[in-house]
Amino acid sequence: AQSVTQLGSHVSVSEGALVLLRCNYSSSVPPYLFWYVQYPNQGLQLLLKYTSAATLVKGINGFEAEFKKSETSFHLTKPSAHMSDAAEYFCAVSDPGGGSTLGRLYFGRGTQLTVWP
Amino acid sequence: DVKVTQSSRYLVKRTGEKVFLECVQDMDHENMFWYRQDPGLGLRLIYFSYDVKMKEKGDIPEGYSVSREKKERFSLILESASTNQTSMYLCASSLGGDGYTFGSGTRLTVV
């Protein structure tokens, strides 16, 4: 089975500061990788995904993530935090399915991002 | 946009009741999933399904069952609700490599 480790269950930044949320995965084959965001009392929303194309992936709301195979990492960054970025963020790795079918996702435990004014 | 609709946002049930959580998706996705989410534990997979009438156990299936009679609908059943099943339940669907689309979640309280 795949596994995902998110370093830091809570991250706090000031508005305008760099956001860096860390994610490391274990996978025996090239994986698909995802970042999701969850606002309070809502479901998870896809931020961005890596599916073996460009290693630097741009997502919604100014977020991006870089796939580094040598480090088995997929860290999420945003140059300048905004108050509206406060939410919980989840990194996920896929179980490679056969053909074009995406297998189940394995999620990290999440990182709560707090943005101070 | 793909929509995954969960029938209830908030639900309060009594211990021992049989509880049905419904999930419907409108984009002909083959794969559907049920997770529960608890603080500090992240998302844990209960059951999933890759096709109609097909189901597979996830990591924590005990106390739960599922039904998928139609492609668009995936139901989670708590056979006899217990207080330790108080949680946020999330349904998701997927097709190919695009990742999951989640519903808004059902916050279940068992009293």
gemmi code that builds the backbone of each chain (N, CA, C; Angstrom):
import gemmi

chains = {
    "A": [
        ("ALA", (0.847, -1.198, 0.000), (0.000, 0.000, 0.000), (0.881, 1.247, 0.000)),
        ("GLN", (0.304, 2.298, -0.549), (1.013, 3.572, -0.550), (0.884, 4.216, 0.818)),
        ("SER", (1.751, 5.200, 1.089), (1.590, 5.982, 2.307), (2.024, 7.410, 2.049)),
        ("VAL", (1.465, 8.310, 2.823), (1.741, 9.737, 2.682), (2.014, 10.312, 4.064)),
        ("THR", (3.057, 11.102, 4.157), (3.393, 11.780, 5.404), (3.367, 13.278, 5.186)),
        ("GLN", (2.558, 13.956, 5.967), (2.541, 15.405, 5.940), (3.232, 15.900, 7.209)),
        ("LEU", (4.314, 16.608, 7.020), (5.088, 17.089, 8.156), (4.442, 18.347, 8.711)),
        ("GLY", (4.054, 18.271, 9.968), (3.427, 19.425, 10.596), (1.917, 19.362, 10.482)),
        ("SER", (1.247, 19.111, 11.589), (-0.214, 19.071, 11.553), (-0.797, 20.492, 11.569)),
        ("HIS", (0.009, 21.446, 12.019), (-0.419, 22.843, 12.042), (0.709, 23.721, 11.521)),
        ("VAL", (0.363, 24.632, 10.637), (1.315, 25.618, 10.121), (0.659, 26.988, 10.227)),
        ("SER", (1.409, 27.945, 10.756), (0.905, 29.320, 10.873), (1.821, 30.263, 10.113)),
        ("VAL", (1.218, 31.162, 9.360), (1.986, 32.164, 8.619), (1.267, 33.496, 8.734)),
        ("SER", (2.003, 34.555, 8.477), (1.398, 35.880, 8.413), (0.887, 36.131, 6.998)),
        ("GLU", (-0.117, 36.951, 6.915), (-0.636, 37.315, 5.605), (0.493, 37.929, 4.766)),
        ("GLY", (0.635, 37.460, 3.515), (1.706, 37.935, 2.647), (2.966, 37.092, 2.685)),
        ("ALA", (3.070, 36.220, 3.655), (4.259, 35.366, 3.775), (4.135, 34.132, 2.878)),
        ("LEU", (5.285, 33.490, 2.683), (5.317, 32.250, 1.900), (4.614, 31.128, 2.650)),
        ("VAL", (3.832, 30.359, 1.906), (3.214, 29.155, 2.459), (3.977, 27.940, 1.934)),
        ("LEU", (4.394, 27.060, 2.847), (5.059, 25.810, 2.454), (4.452, 24.691, 3.278)),
        ("LEU", (3.779, 23.771, 2.622), (3.202, 22.607, 3.286), (3.898, 21.377, 2.706)),
        ("ARG", (4.408, 20.544, 3.606), (5.277, 19.448, 3.178), (4.534, 18.129, 3.036)),
        ("CYS", (4.914, 17.383, 2.025), (4.314, 16.078, 1.773), (5.374, 15.149, 1.222)),
        ("ASN", (5.525, 13.991, 1.847), (6.383, 12.931, 1.343), (5.564, 11.672, 1.172)),
        ("TYR", (5.883, 10.912, 0.161), (5.096, 9.728, -0.148), (6.016, 8.527, -0.288)),
        ("SER", (5.406, 7.371, -0.195), (6.124, 6.142, -0.524), (5.352, 5.436, -1.624)),
        ("SER", (6.061, 5.067, -2.651), (5.416, 4.378, -3.759), (6.472, 3.618, -4.533)),
        ("SER", (6.158, 2.417, -4.912), (7.118, 1.589, -5.634), (7.092, 1.860, -7.136)),
        ("VAL", (6.081, 2.578, -7.593), (5.968, 2.927, -9.004), (5.628, 4.405, -9.096)),
        ("PRO", (5.870, 5.019, -10.249), (5.522, 6.452, -10.359), (4.054, 6.673, -10.031)),
        ("PRO", (3.825, 7.517, -9.061), (2.439, 7.699, -8.608), (1.750, 8.869, -9.279)),
        ("TYR", (0.449, 8.961, -9.040), (-0.256, 10.219, -9.224), (-0.306, 10.875, -7.835)),
        ("LEU", (-0.181, 12.190, -7.808), (-0.151, 12.910, -6.541), (-1.139, 14.067, -6.585)),
        ("PHE", (-1.729, 14.349, -5.448), (-2.787, 15.357, -5.382), (-2.647, 16.183, -4.107)),
        ("TRP", (-3.110, 17.411, -4.192), (-3.360, 18.222, -3.016), (-4.829, 18.637, -3.031)),
        ("TYR", (-5.457, 18.473, -1.851), (-6.839, 18.882, -1.664), (-6.905, 19.917, -0.545)),
        ("VAL", (-7.914, 20.779, -0.605), (-8.161, 21.748, 0.450), (-9.568, 21.536, 0.997)),
        ("GLN", (-9.691, 21.716, 2.319), (-10.995, 21.570, 2.963), (-11.266, 22.782, 3.832)),
        ("TYR", (-12.329, 23.507, 3.497), (-12.779, 24.612, 4.331), (-13.745, 24.054, 5.379)),
        ("PRO", (-13.933, 24.755, 6.482), (-14.748, 24.227, 7.576), (-16.117, 23.732, 7.136)),
        ("ASN", (-16.454, 22.530, 7.593), (-17.768, 21.916, 7.335), (-18.065, 21.729, 5.853)),
        ("GLN", (-17.025, 21.524, 5.082), (-17.210, 21.251, 3.657), (-16.444, 19.997, 3.272)),
        ("GLY", (-16.712, 19.516, 2.078), (-15.939, 18.410, 1.536), (-14.584, 18.896, 1.048)),
        ("LEU", (-13.807, 17.970, 0.481), (-12.485, 18.317, -0.019), (-12.582, 18.775, -1.473)),
        ("GLN", (-11.769, 19.784, -1.791), (-11.741, 20.350, -3.139), (-10.346, 20.165, -3.722)),
        ("LEU", (-10.271, 19.724, -4.962), (-8.983, 19.502, -5.604), (-8.267, 20.823, -5.858)),
        ("LEU", (-7.026, 20.930, -5.353), (-6.185, 22.097, -5.596), (-5.340, 21.910, -6.850)),
        ("LEU", (-4.674, 20.757, -6.926), (-3.812, 20.464, -8.069), (-3.476, 18.981, -8.077)),
        ("LYS", (-2.925, 18.530, -9.216), (-2.580, 17.127, -9.338), (-1.340, 16.962, -10.220)),
        ("TYR", (-0.577, 15.942, -9.926), (0.563, 15.554, -10.740), (0.276, 14.181, -11.321)),
        ("THR", (0.350, 14.090, -12.657), (0.067, 12.810, -13.303), (1.142, 12.479, -14.331)),
        ("SER", (2.414, 12.688, -13.962), (3.606, 12.325, -14.733), (3.842, 13.203, -15.946)),
        ("ALA", (3.326, 14.394, -15.943), (3.664, 15.364, -16.994), (4.731, 16.305, -16.409)),
        ("ALA", (4.521, 17.597, -16.445), (5.485, 18.549, -15.900), (5.632, 18.348, -14.398)),
        ("THR", (6.856, 18.484, -13.896), (7.084, 18.249, -12.469), (6.620, 19.405, -11.609)),
        ("LEU", (6.516, 20.595, -12.170), (5.980, 21.739, -11.442), (4.532, 21.911, -11.872)),
        ("VAL", (3.659, 21.778, -10.910), (2.229, 21.776, -11.208), (1.593, 23.020, -10.611)),
        ("LYS", (0.838, 23.714, -11.397), (0.123, 24.892, -10.903), (-1.328, 24.530, -10.667)),
        ("GLY", (-1.862, 25.068, -9.569), (-3.236, 24.776, -9.224), (-4.071, 26.036, -9.087)),
        ("ILE", (-5.180, 25.874, -8.397), (-6.070, 27.019, -8.212), (-5.587, 27.889, -7.059)),
        ("ASN", (-6.083, 29.108, -7.010), (-5.811, 30.042, -5.909), (-4.328, 30.356, -5.718)),
        ("GLY", (-3.527, 30.249, -6.784), (-2.119, 30.618, -6.711), (-1.195, 29.581, -6.116)),
        ("PHE", (-1.693, 28.415, -5.819), (-0.862, 27.336, -5.268), (-0.136, 26.576, -6.370)),
        ("GLU", (1.021, 26.045, -6.015), (1.742, 25.158, -6.910), (2.501, 24.122, -6.099)),
        ("ALA", (2.885, 23.042, -6.771), (3.617, 21.978, -6.094), (4.628, 21.398, -7.076)),
        ("GLU", (5.745, 20.946, -6.506), (6.801, 20.379, -7.335), (7.025, 18.929, -6.977)),
        ("PHE", (6.972, 18.071, -7.975), (7.247, 16.657, -7.796), (8.758, 16.425, -7.872)),
        ("LYS", (9.326, 15.883, -6.791), (10.753, 15.567, -6.759), (10.895, 14.081, -6.473)),
        ("LYS", (11.173, 13.344, -7.525), (11.240, 11.891, -7.399), (12.361, 11.464, -6.462)),
        ("SER", (13.522, 12.142, -6.560), (14.673, 11.747, -5.747), (14.410, 11.934, -4.258)),
        ("GLU", (13.539, 12.855, -3.936), (13.209, 13.126, -2.529), (11.853, 12.527, -2.143)),
        ("THR", (11.189, 11.901, -3.071), (9.813, 11.399, -2.888), (8.959, 12.448, -2.187)),
        ("SER", (9.010, 13.667, -2.726), (8.272, 14.763, -2.107), (7.350, 15.439, -3.111)),
        ("PHE", (6.362, 16.099, -2.566), (5.403, 16.846, -3.389), (4.895, 17.998, -2.519)),
        ("HIS", (5.779, 18.940, -2.216), (5.450, 20.037, -1.308), (4.590, 21.083, -1.999)),
        ("LEU", (3.688, 21.648, -1.230), (2.756, 22.668, -1.741), (3.246, 24.048, -1.325)),
        ("THR", (3.251, 24.996, -2.256), (3.705, 26.342, -1.930), (2.759, 27.387, -2.504)),
        ("LYS", (2.825, 28.554, -1.863), (2.149, 29.732, -2.380), (3.000, 30.926, -1.967)),
        ("PRO", (3.363, 31.797, -2.901), (4.306, 32.874, -2.578), (3.807, 33.837, -1.506)),
        ("SER", (2.499, 34.104, -1.492), (1.978, 35.120, -0.589), (0.639, 34.669, -0.026)),
        ("ALA", (0.613, 34.410, 1.264), (-0.601, 33.884, 1.890), (-1.674, 34.949, 2.001)),
        ("HIS", (-2.907, 34.494, 1.881), (-4.064, 35.367, 2.045), (-4.936, 34.787, 3.154)),
        ("MET", (-5.676, 35.657, 3.807), (-6.540, 35.193, 4.896), (-7.469, 34.071, 4.441)),
        ("SER", (-7.908, 34.139, 3.201), (-8.846, 33.140, 2.693), (-8.202, 31.768, 2.472)),
        ("ASP", (-6.867, 31.678, 2.609), (-6.186, 30.388, 2.464), (-6.279, 29.529, 3.719)),
        ("ALA", (-6.747, 30.102, 4.803), (-6.864, 29.347, 6.048), (-7.824, 28.178, 5.854)),
        ("ALA", (-7.322, 26.982, 6.025), (-8.094, 25.769, 5.748), (-7.220, 24.581, 6.119)),
        ("GLU", (-7.754, 23.389, 5.912), (-6.959, 22.179, 6.099), (-6.586, 21.636, 4.720)),
        ("TYR", (-5.341, 21.211, 4.607), (-4.811, 20.756, 3.328), (-4.382, 19.295, 3.442)),
        ("PHE", (-4.759, 18.533, 2.425), (-4.457, 17.106, 2.410), (-3.669, 16.755, 1.160)),
        ("CYS", (-2.600, 16.012, 1.361), (-1.838, 15.444, 0.264), (-2.304, 14.009, 0.061)),
        ("ALA", (-2.338, 13.546, -1.196), (-2.802, 12.191, -1.467), (-1.982, 11.583, -2.599)),
        ("VAL", (-1.806, 10.267, -2.535), (-1.103, 9.519, -3.575), (-2.018, 8.410, -4.047)),
        ("SER", (-1.929, 8.110, -5.325), (-2.828, 7.095, -5.863), (-2.212, 5.714, -5.770)),
        ("ASP", (-3.084, 4.752, -5.712), (-2.712, 3.366, -5.906), (-2.806, 3.126, -7.405)),
        ("PRO", (-1.703, 2.921, -8.079), (-1.800, 2.858, -9.543), (-2.718, 1.752, -10.016)),
        ("GLY", (-3.760, 2.142, -10.685), (-4.722, 1.191, -11.191), (-4.340, 0.724, -12.564)),
        ("GLY", (-5.043, -0.269, -13.056), (-4.774, -0.780, -14.383), (-5.333, 0.146, -15.445)),
        ("GLY", (-4.623, 0.300, -16.528), (-5.118, 1.117, -17.627), (-5.331, 2.553, -17.194)),
        ("SER", (-6.441, 3.111, -17.565), (-6.717, 4.498, -17.248), (-7.522, 4.646, -15.968)),
        ("THR", (-7.769, 3.543, -15.304), (-8.580, 3.611, -14.082), (-7.731, 4.093, -12.920)),
        ("LEU", (-8.178, 5.096, -12.241), (-7.477, 5.568, -11.057), (-7.922, 4.748, -9.874)),
        ("GLY", (-6.970, 4.145, -9.200), (-7.295, 3.373, -8.016), (-7.567, 4.272, -6.833)),
        ("ARG", (-7.625, 3.673, -5.688), (-7.939, 4.449, -4.494), (-6.823, 5.422, -4.182)),
        ("LEU", (-7.160, 6.487, -3.484), (-6.184, 7.453, -3.011), (-5.849, 7.168, -1.551)),
        ("TYR", (-4.589, 7.406, -1.206), (-4.138, 7.323, 0.174), (-3.835, 8.753, 0.618)),
        ("PHE", (-4.446, 9.145, 1.725), (-4.340, 10.529, 2.176), (-3.384, 10.657, 3.348)),
        ("GLY", (-2.712, 11.806, 3.398), (-2.009, 12.189, 4.606), (-3.010, 12.628, 5.654)),
        ("ARG", (-2.519, 12.911, 6.854), (-3.420, 13.243, 7.964), (-3.844, 14.706, 7.952)),
        ("GLY", (-3.297, 15.473, 7.033), (-3.742, 16.846, 6.898), (-2.867, 17.843, 7.639)),
        ("THR", (-2.827, 19.055, 7.108), (-2.126, 20.177, 7.743), (-3.092, 21.341, 7.823)),
        ("GLN", (-3.310, 21.810, 9.044), (-4.185, 22.959, 9.246), (-3.365, 24.227, 9.060)),
        ("LEU", (-3.746, 25.042, 8.109), (-3.044, 26.303, 7.852), (-3.808, 27.454, 8.492)),
        ("THR", (-3.113, 28.194, 9.330), (-3.649, 29.411, 9.934), (-2.915, 30.598, 9.329)),
        ("VAL", (-3.666, 31.621, 8.965), (-3.061, 32.825, 8.400), (-3.386, 33.995, 9.321)),
        ("TRP", (-2.348, 34.625, 9.866), (-2.504, 35.750, 10.781), (-2.497, 37.061, 10.006)),
        ("PRO", (-3.329, 38.007, 10.434), (-3.353, 39.308, 9.727), (-2.087, 40.105, 9.973)),
    ],
    "B": [
        ("ASP", (-19.959, 20.988, -14.200), (-19.142, 20.444, -13.118), (-19.729, 19.138, -12.608)),
        ("VAL", (-18.813, 18.247, -12.240), (-19.248, 17.019, -11.598), (-19.816, 17.355, -10.242)),
        ("LYS", (-20.915, 16.720, -9.957), (-21.484, 16.941, -8.641), (-21.640, 15.624, -7.918)),
        ("VAL", (-21.218, 15.651, -6.676), (-21.463, 14.536, -5.779), (-22.333, 15.071, -4.663)),
        ("THR", (-23.502, 14.517, -4.531), (-24.474, 15.024, -3.583), (-24.700, 14.017, -2.473)),
        ("GLN", (-24.513, 14.490, -1.254), (-24.819, 13.670, -0.080), (-26.149, 14.161, 0.491)),
        ("SER", (-26.997, 13.224, 0.825), (-28.399, 13.561, 1.091), (-28.590, 14.452, 2.305)),
        ("SER", (-27.723, 14.341, 3.309), (-27.894, 15.146, 4.514), (-26.588, 15.816, 4.891)),
        ("ARG", (-26.640, 17.056, 5.362), (-25.437, 17.712, 5.875), (-25.220, 17.384, 7.354)),
        ("TYR", (-26.329, 17.310, 8.093), (-26.261, 17.010, 9.517), (-27.323, 15.964, 9.843)),
        ("LEU", (-26.933, 15.016, 10.700), (-27.840, 13.925, 11.050), (-27.604, 13.567, 12.508)),
        ("VAL", (-28.687, 13.388, 13.245), (-28.587, 12.925, 14.624), (-29.406, 11.642, 14.751)),
        ("LYS", (-28.774, 10.592, 15.209), (-29.432, 9.294, 15.335), (-29.186, 8.726, 16.733)),
        ("ARG", (-30.037, 7.782, 17.101), (-29.914, 7.150, 18.412), (-29.109, 5.853, 18.296)),
        ("THR", (-28.453, 5.516, 19.364), (-27.702, 4.263, 19.434), (-28.607, 3.091, 19.093)),
        ("GLY", (-28.115, 2.212, 18.230), (-28.856, 1.031, 17.827), (-29.694, 1.204, 16.579)),
        ("GLU", (-29.886, 2.435, 16.152), (-30.656, 2.659, 14.929), (-29.888, 2.190, 13.700)),
        ("LYS", (-30.599, 1.818, 12.668), (-29.995, 1.548, 11.362), (-29.993, 2.857, 10.594)),
        ("VAL", (-28.830, 3.228, 10.088), (-28.667, 4.537, 9.474), (-28.233, 4.369, 8.022)),
        ("PHE", (-28.854, 5.139, 7.155), (-28.516, 5.122, 5.729), (-27.958, 6.488, 5.340)),
        ("LEU", (-26.775, 6.476, 4.766), (-26.195, 7.692, 4.201), (-26.145, 7.516, 2.691)),
        ("GLU", (-26.752, 8.476, 1.996), (-26.883, 8.344, 0.545), (-25.928, 9.274, -0.178)),
        ("CYS", (-25.423, 8.805, -1.311), (-24.503, 9.584, -2.132), (-24.851, 9.366, -3.594)),
        ("VAL", (-24.999, 10.461, -4.316), (-25.344, 10.376, -5.736), (-24.381, 11.251, -6.534)),
        ("GLN", (-23.862, 10.706, -7.641), (-23.003, 11.494, -8.540), (-23.633, 11.517, -9.924)),
        ("ASP", (-23.389, 12.628, -10.627), (-24.128, 12.856, -11.863), (-23.252, 12.822, -13.117)),
        ("MET", (-22.046, 12.251, -13.030), (-21.150, 12.287, -14.188), (-20.719, 10.904, -14.644)),
        ("ASP", (-21.479, 9.906, -14.340), (-21.209, 8.576, -14.869), (-19.852, 8.012, -14.417)),
        ("HIS", (-19.416, 8.402, -13.233), (-18.157, 7.882, -12.697), (-18.308, 6.424, -12.299)),
        ("GLU", (-17.266, 5.651, -12.571), (-17.290, 4.231, -12.234), (-16.973, 3.987, -10.759)),
        ("ASN", (-16.090, 4.792, -10.216), (-15.551, 4.522, -8.880), (-16.219, 5.416, -7.846)),
        ("MET", (-16.605, 4.816, -6.734), (-17.180, 5.597, -5.636), (-16.608, 5.104, -4.310)),
        ("PHE", (-16.510, 6.025, -3.359), (-15.794, 5.767, -2.114), (-16.553, 6.380, -0.935)),
        ("TRP", (-16.441, 5.732, 0.205), (-16.910, 6.299, 1.460), (-15.747, 6.381, 2.450)),
        ("TYR", (-15.552, 7.578, 2.995), (-14.549, 7.825, 4.016), (-15.220, 8.372, 5.266)),
        ("ARG", (-14.560, 8.175, 6.401), (-14.912, 8.942, 7.577), (-13.710, 9.779, 7.966)),
        ("GLN", (-14.010, 10.952, 8.512), (-12.957, 11.889, 8.869), (-13.093, 12.257, 10.337)),
        ("ASP", (-12.022, 12.078, 11.087), (-11.990, 12.388, 12.504), (-10.755, 13.216, 12.808)),
        ("PRO", (-10.866, 14.149, 13.738), (-9.720, 15.025, 14.065), (-8.481, 14.217, 14.430)),
        ("GLY", (-7.375, 14.565, 13.808), (-6.107, 13.904, 14.105), (-5.902, 12.583, 13.402)),
        ("LEU", (-6.954, 12.045, 12.808), (-6.853, 10.744, 12.135), (-6.947, 10.872, 10.619)),
        ("GLY", (-7.290, 12.041, 10.121), (-7.399, 12.223, 8.680), (-8.590, 11.492, 8.105)),
        ("LEU", (-8.455, 11.076, 6.848), (-9.522, 10.360, 6.163), (-9.227, 8.867, 6.184)),
        ("ARG", (-10.213, 8.105, 6.579), (-10.056, 6.647, 6.587), (-11.112, 6.024, 5.692)),
        ("LEU", (-10.650, 5.125, 4.831), (-11.531, 4.525, 3.839), (-12.364, 3.415, 4.456)),
        ("ILE", (-13.673, 3.500, 4.268), (-14.587, 2.497, 4.823), (-14.872, 1.415, 3.793)),
        ("TYR", (-15.404, 1.823, 2.665), (-15.721, 0.908, 1.558), (-15.551, 1.666, 0.251)),
        ("PHE", (-15.353, 0.911, -0.829), (-15.378, 1.515, -2.140), (-15.949, 0.544, -3.168)),
        ("SER", (-16.228, 1.098, -4.335), (-16.888, 0.307, -5.373), (-16.379, 0.757, -6.737)),
        ("TYR", (-16.023, -0.211, -7.566), (-15.572, 0.089, -8.914), (-16.628, -0.192, -9.967)),
        ("ASP", (-17.765, -0.706, -9.551), (-18.790, -1.013, -10.533), (-20.089, -1.288, -9.802)),
        ("VAL", (-21.165, -1.300, -10.546), (-22.468, -1.599, -9.961), (-22.432, -2.985, -9.321)),
        ("LYS", (-23.045, -3.057, -8.143), (-23.159, -4.295, -7.366), (-21.807, -4.834, -6.902)),
        ("MET", (-20.802, -4.074, -7.059), (-19.468, -4.504, -6.629), (-19.055, -3.641, -5.441)),
        ("LYS", (-18.402, -4.248, -4.451), (-17.927, -3.487, -3.307), (-16.653, -4.123, -2.788)),
        ("GLU", (-15.817, -3.290, -2.220), (-14.593, -3.781, -1.599), (-14.411, -3.096, -0.263)),
        ("LYS", (-13.906, -3.842, 0.703), (-13.663, -3.279, 2.019), (-12.468, -2.349, 1.967)),
        ("GLY", (-12.591, -1.274, 2.711), (-11.460, -0.384, 2.888), (-10.703, -0.744, 4.152)),
        ("ASP", (-10.241, 0.253, 4.849), (-9.408, 0.011, 6.031), (-10.210, -0.175, 7.321)),
        ("ILE", (-11.417, 0.356, 7.358), (-12.219, 0.268, 8.599), (-13.669, -0.102, 8.283)),
        ("PRO", (-13.927, -1.277, 7.727), (-15.299, -1.622, 7.328), (-16.205, -2.109, 8.466)),
        ("GLU", (-15.635, -2.398, 9.618), (-16.429, -3.008, 10.693), (-17.561, -2.082, 11.123)),
        ("GLY", (-18.746, -2.659, 11.182), (-19.915, -1.898, 11.609), (-20.634, -1.186, 10.474)),
        ("TYR", (-20.098, -1.339, 9.270), (-20.671, -0.672, 8.095), (-20.950, -1.690, 6.989)),
        ("SER", (-21.877, -1.347, 6.127), (-22.051, -2.064, 4.870), (-22.395, -1.028, 3.806)),
        ("VAL", (-22.397, -1.463, 2.549), (-22.685, -0.540, 1.449), (-23.585, -1.221, 0.431)),
        ("SER", (-24.149, -0.392, -0.407), (-25.000, -0.888, -1.482), (-24.776, -0.014, -2.708)),
        ("ARG", (-24.615, -0.683, -3.858), (-24.522, 0.054, -5.116), (-25.359, -0.688, -6.162)),
        ("GLU", (-26.608, -0.350, -6.206), (-27.557, -0.966, -7.142), (-27.577, -0.253, -8.482)),
        ("LYS", (-27.237, 1.036, -8.465), (-27.162, 1.820, -9.691), (-25.816, 2.523, -9.725)),
        ("LYS", (-25.336, 2.807, -10.914), (-24.005, 3.368, -11.066), (-23.852, 4.698, -10.338)),
        ("GLU", (-24.915, 5.497, -10.328), (-24.794, 6.838, -9.776), (-24.976, 6.909, -8.258)),
        ("ARG", (-25.368, 5.841, -7.635), (-25.724, 5.900, -6.221), (-24.919, 4.892, -5.403)),
        ("PHE", (-24.372, 5.377, -4.294), (-23.570, 4.520, -3.416), (-23.990, 4.829, -1.984)),
        ("SER", (-24.593, 3.850, -1.342), (-25.148, 4.065, -0.012), (-24.277, 3.418, 1.049)),
        ("LEU", (-24.117, 4.120, 2.144), (-23.402, 3.593, 3.317), (-24.428, 3.297, 4.394)),
        ("ILE", (-24.323, 2.123, 4.970), (-25.297, 1.674, 5.960), (-24.587, 1.377, 7.270)),
        ("LEU", (-25.078, 1.982, 8.333), (-24.625, 1.651, 9.681), (-25.665, 0.710, 10.248)),
        ("GLU", (-25.301, -0.539, 10.393), (-26.270, -1.575, 10.752), (-26.910, -1.314, 12.117)),
        ("SER", (-26.108, -0.911, 13.059), (-26.600, -0.599, 14.405), (-25.698, 0.503, 14.957)),
        ("ALA", (-26.160, 1.729, 14.808), (-25.292, 2.870, 15.102), (-24.789, 2.853, 16.546)),
        ("SER", (-23.540, 3.237, 16.691), (-22.943, 3.352, 18.015), (-22.295, 4.725, 18.141)),
        ("THR", (-22.060, 5.137, 19.381), (-21.526, 6.486, 19.599), (-20.146, 6.660, 18.967)),
        ("ASN", (-19.373, 5.578, 18.840), (-18.050, 5.721, 18.219), (-18.125, 5.851, 16.696)),
        ("GLN", (-19.315, 5.872, 16.165), (-19.492, 6.147, 14.749), (-19.887, 7.606, 14.497)),
        ("THR", (-19.901, 8.385, 15.552), (-20.070, 9.829, 15.402), (-18.870, 10.372, 14.650)),
        ("SER", (-19.114, 11.011, 13.507), (-18.008, 11.414, 12.644), (-18.544, 12.231, 11.474)),
        ("MET", (-17.597, 12.748, 10.690), (-17.922, 13.340, 9.386), (-17.730, 12.252, 8.344)),
        ("TYR", (-18.751, 12.042, 7.523), (-18.677, 11.026, 6.466), (-18.617, 11.719, 5.115)),
        ("LEU", (-17.629, 11.314, 4.336), (-17.399, 11.918, 3.028), (-17.519, 10.868, 1.938)),
        ("CYS", (-18.295, 11.212, 0.916), (-18.430, 10.366, -0.265), (-17.613, 10.996, -1.391)),
        ("ALA", (-17.053, 10.170, -2.254), (-16.281, 10.668, -3.385), (-16.494, 9.769, -4.585)),
        ("SER", (-16.287, 10.334, -5.765), (-16.332, 9.526, -6.990), (-15.149, 9.899, -7.868)),
        ("SER", (-14.810, 9.004, -8.793), (-13.681, 9.272, -9.691), (-13.833, 8.512, -10.987)),
        ("LEU", (-13.145, 9.042, -11.994), (-13.071, 8.395, -13.305), (-11.682, 8.651, -13.848)),
        ("GLY", (-10.943, 7.594, -14.107), (-9.617, 7.768, -14.668), (-8.670, 8.480, -13.729)),
        ("GLY", (-7.791, 9.329, -14.274), (-6.730, 9.941, -13.492), (-7.010, 11.327, -12.981)),
        ("ASP", (-8.261, 11.734, -12.938), (-8.562, 13.104, -12.535), (-8.694, 13.299, -11.038)),
        ("GLY", (-8.516, 12.242, -10.275), (-8.676, 12.381, -8.836), (-10.127, 12.298, -8.427)),
        ("TYR", (-10.344, 12.451, -7.137), (-11.694, 12.324, -6.597), (-12.441, 13.641, -6.688)),
        ("THR", (-13.762, 13.529, -6.815), (-14.659, 14.640, -6.530), (-15.433, 14.268, -5.278)),
        ("PHE", (-15.399, 15.141, -4.293), (-16.033, 14.869, -3.006), (-17.393, 15.529, -2.893)),
        ("GLY", (-18.264, 14.907, -2.125), (-19.466, 15.563, -1.673), (-19.157, 16.502, -0.517)),
        ("SER", (-20.176, 17.192, -0.047), (-19.986, 18.178, 1.028), (-19.871, 17.558, 2.405)),
        ("GLY", (-20.180, 16.281, 2.490), (-20.034, 15.600, 3.772), (-21.332, 15.544, 4.570)),
        ("THR", (-21.430, 14.534, 5.395), (-22.540, 14.394, 6.343), (-21.940, 14.281, 7.731)),
        ("ARG", (-22.311, 15.217, 8.593), (-21.841, 15.133, 9.982), (-22.879, 14.370, 10.787)),
        ("LEU", (-22.502, 13.171, 11.173), (-23.396, 12.272, 11.903), (-23.061, 12.294, 13.386)),
        ("THR", (-24.092, 12.500, 14.187), (-23.958, 12.394, 15.631), (-24.848, 11.263, 16.115)),
        ("VAL", (-24.261, 10.326, 16.842), (-25.019, 9.208, 17.414), (-25.106, 9.426, 18.918)),
        ("VAL", (-26.326, 9.496, 19.434), (-26.521, 9.801, 20.858), (-27.111, 8.598, 21.601)),
    ],
}
model = gemmi.Model(1)
for chain_id, residues in chains.items():
    chain = gemmi.Chain(chain_id)
    for i, (resn, *xyz) in enumerate(residues, 1):
        res = gemmi.Residue()
        res.name, res.seqid = resn, gemmi.SeqId(i, " ")
        for name, pos in zip(("N", "CA", "C"), xyz):
            atom = gemmi.Atom()
            atom.name, atom.element = name, gemmi.Element(name[0])
            atom.pos, atom.b_iso = gemmi.Position(*pos), 0.0
            res.add_atom(atom)
        chain.add_residue(res)
    model.add_chain(chain)
structure = gemmi.Structure()
structure.add_model(model)
structure.setup_entities()
